[in-house]
Amino acid sequence: MANSDFSGQTALVTGGTSGIGREVALQLAAGGAHVVVTGRNTERGAATVDAIRHSGGAADFIAVDLADADAVAHLAAEAVRVGGGHVDVLVNNAGVFPFGPTAEVDTETFDAVMAVNVRAPFTLVAALAPGMAERGHGAIVNLSTMVASFGMSGMSLYGSSKAALQLLTKAWAAEFGPSGVRVNAVSPGPTRTEGTDVMGDSLDALAATTPAGRVSTVTEVAAGIVFLASAAASNVHGVILPVDGGRLAV
Ligand SMILES: NC(=O)c1ccc[n+]([C@@H]2O[C@H](COP(=O)([O-])OP(=O)(O)OC[C@H]3O[C@@H](n4cnc5c(N)ncnc54)[C@H](OP(=O)(O)O)[C@@H]3O)[C@@H](O)[C@H]2O)c1
């Protein structure tokens, strides 16, 4: 089996309707995975599924609002059903990133960010990792951010939510690794996506602080995620892989 061969595997990709998640879905499907794509936007979900099917791959879309705890539990069960009784790869990619001063974050925004960025991955791992463990294999990749590793003004809420996910990555590696389930994370730097489009030049300014001096492409970030999900990373557990143009190194 080639290292990037996902034949026979079902992969659940949250936030597969846009940006990094869509590219991950495309790459996993190209590797032979049956990809279950999720997001709220059914039109964009259908577009991802169509793109995969047109290339000869297998995909399904499940619409879900990850801020809704009951809906997330339902998603896990649906993904197993649609995936033929198993989910072998879970990519916790969906995320929200409202930036701004701490004093301007209201309770509703705080709860919404934590619900999507922390609680939803937690619920999905709780629901799906035990099945992976029972089968003796599985890979989970979480999406963090470079601003989970250093303080940046305006990013207290977002950065702290992803810092929680980084610790969860390590805790889950410890908990599920002995059963053959690998849990890792990718920590992207500034990456041009639908979600960061609104940042315009400020995204480039942020990227200019990295050794590479430029934004990442979704292809580059997805490649890191797919690597960690693949057999090429068969003894890699609990790492936070930066795909950030070297920002965390300097
Ligand atoms: N782009 C960057 O520069 C960058 C840098 C560091 C880390 N990241 C992380 O990488 C991940 C992807 O970022 P991106 O730039 O690709 O984002 P994006 O283009 O904004 O896409 C976000 C995805 O998350 C989904 N999503 C958001 N809220 C949701 C909710 N309540 N329920 C269900 N799905 C929801 C969206 O689906 P719907 O719209 O269909 O609901 C969409 O597919 C995020 O976790 C982000 O924090 C990105």
The ligand as an SDF file (V2000), in Angstrom:
LIG
                    3D

 48 52  0  0  0  0  0  0  0  0999 V2000
   -6.6310   30.5910    6.6980 N   0  0  0  0  0  0  0  0  0  0  0  0
   -5.7160   30.8530    7.6250 C   0  0  0  0  0  0  0  0  0  0  0  0
   -4.9010   31.8050    7.4980 O   0  0  0  0  0  0  0  0  0  0  0  0
   -5.5980   29.9700    8.8510 C   0  0  0  0  0  0  0  0  0  0  0  0
   -4.4710   30.1210    9.6650 C   0  0  0  0  0  0  0  0  0  0  0  0
   -4.3720   29.3340   10.8050 C   0  0  0  0  0  0  0  0  0  0  0  0
   -5.3470   28.4050   11.0990 C   0  0  0  0  0  0  0  0  0  0  0  0
   -6.4330   28.2880   10.2990 N   0  0  0  0  0  0  0  0  0  0  0  0
   -7.4530   27.3120   10.6740 C   0  0  0  0  0  0  0  0  0  0  0  0
   -7.7270   26.4630    9.5770 O   0  0  0  0  0  0  0  0  0  0  0  0
   -9.1020   26.0680    9.5790 C   0  0  0  0  0  0  0  0  0  0  0  0
   -9.7290   26.3730    8.2380 C   0  0  0  0  0  0  0  0  0  0  0  0
   -9.5930   27.7580    7.9640 O   0  0  0  0  0  0  0  0  0  0  0  0
  -10.0090   28.4030    6.5700 P   0  0  0  0  0  0  0  0  0  0  0  0
   -9.2210   29.6480    6.4270 O   0  0  0  0  0  0  0  0  0  0  0  0
   -9.9830   27.3810    5.5240 O   0  0  0  0  0  0  0  0  0  0  0  0
  -11.5230   28.8280    6.9130 O   0  0  0  0  0  0  0  0  0  0  0  0
  -12.7900   29.1690    6.0110 P   0  0  0  0  0  0  0  0  0  0  0  0
  -12.4300   29.3420    4.5820 O   0  0  0  0  0  0  0  0  0  0  0  0
  -13.4860   30.2800    6.7220 O   0  0  0  0  0  0  0  0  0  0  0  0
  -13.6420   27.8320    6.1810 O   0  0  0  0  0  0  0  0  0  0  0  0
  -14.1270   27.5000    7.4540 C   0  0  0  0  0  0  0  0  0  0  0  0
  -14.8890   26.2190    7.3530 C   0  0  0  0  0  0  0  0  0  0  0  0
  -15.4370   25.9280    8.6530 O   0  0  0  0  0  0  0  0  0  0  0  0
  -16.8350   25.7050    8.5260 C   0  0  0  0  0  0  0  0  0  0  0  0
  -17.5360   26.1900    9.7030 N   0  0  0  0  0  0  0  0  0  0  0  0
  -17.3640   27.3750   10.3470 C   0  0  0  0  0  0  0  0  0  0  0  0
  -18.2650   27.5030   11.3330 N   0  0  0  0  0  0  0  0  0  0  0  0
  -19.0160   26.3740   11.3150 C   0  0  0  0  0  0  0  0  0  0  0  0
  -20.1160   25.9170   12.0720 C   0  0  0  0  0  0  0  0  0  0  0  0
  -20.6560   26.6490   13.0710 N   0  0  0  0  0  0  0  0  0  0  0  0
  -20.6470   24.7190   11.7670 N   0  0  0  0  0  0  0  0  0  0  0  0
  -20.1560   23.9800   10.7570 C   0  0  0  0  0  0  0  0  0  0  0  0
  -19.1140   24.3550   10.0090 N   0  0  0  0  0  0  0  0  0  0  0  0
  -18.5640   25.5440   10.2760 C   0  0  0  0  0  0  0  0  0  0  0  0
  -17.2510   26.4450    7.2760 C   0  0  0  0  0  0  0  0  0  0  0  0
  -18.3650   25.8010    6.6910 O   0  0  0  0  0  0  0  0  0  0  0  0
  -19.7740   26.5540    6.3870 P   0  0  0  0  0  0  0  0  0  0  0  0
  -19.4630   27.9660    6.0450 O   0  0  0  0  0  0  0  0  0  0  0  0
  -20.3330   25.7440    5.2620 O   0  0  0  0  0  0  0  0  0  0  0  0
  -20.5310   26.4000    7.6340 O   0  0  0  0  0  0  0  0  0  0  0  0
  -16.0430   26.3200    6.3800 C   0  0  0  0  0  0  0  0  0  0  0  0
  -16.1000   25.1260    5.6350 O   0  0  0  0  0  0  0  0  0  0  0  0
   -9.7480   26.7920   10.7510 C   0  0  0  0  0  0  0  0  0  0  0  0
   -9.8120   25.9460   11.8720 O   0  0  0  0  0  0  0  0  0  0  0  0
   -8.8070   27.9470   11.0220 C   0  0  0  0  0  0  0  0  0  0  0  0
   -8.8580   28.3940   12.3550 O   0  0  0  0  0  0  0  0  0  0  0  0
   -6.5910   29.0400    9.1750 C   0  0  0  0  0  0  0  0  0  0  0  0
  1  2  1  0
  2  3  2  0
  2  4  1  0
  4  5  1  0
  4 48  2  0
  5  6  2  0
  6  7  1  0
  7  8  2  0
  8  9  1  0
  8 48  1  0
  9 10  1  0
  9 46  1  0
 10 11  1  0
 11 12  1  0
 11 44  1  0
 12 13  1  0
 13 14  1  0
 14 15  2  0
 14 16  1  0
 14 17  1  0
 17 18  1  0
 18 19  2  0
 18 20  1  0
 18 21  1  0
 21 22  1  0
 22 23  1  0
 23 24  1  0
 23 42  1  0
 24 25  1  0
 25 26  1  0
 25 36  1  0
 26 27  1  0
 26 35  1  0
 27 28  2  0
 28 29  1  0
 29 30  1  0
 29 35  2  0
 30 31  1  0
 30 32  2  0
 32 33  1  0
 33 34  2  0
 34 35  1  0
 36 37  1  0
 36 42  1  0
 37 38  1  0
 38 39  2  0
 38 40  1  0
 38 41  1  0
 42 43  1  0
 44 45  1  0
 44 46  1  0
 46 47  1  0
M  CHG  2   8   1  16  -1
M  END
$$$$
